[in-house]
Amino acid sequence: MAFTPNNAIDQKLAKMYAEKVTVNLDNRSALDPEDFWKTMQMIAVANKAMMHLK
């Protein structure tokens, strides 16, 4: 569906972003799942330790 900008600002923005990709459609993660879970485990252990210090 095409649209026609109504004012100068809209026209300028439309021209600036005409060739830009504004969304990330790549659903592949660059993060290793094992590294993610190790990090989450470290955060959980640190949070649990902090709760016991109070």
Buried (B, 14 or more C-beta within 10 A) or exposed (E): EEEEEEEEEEEEEEEEEEEEEEEEEEEEEEEEEEEEEEEEEEEEEEEEEEEEEE
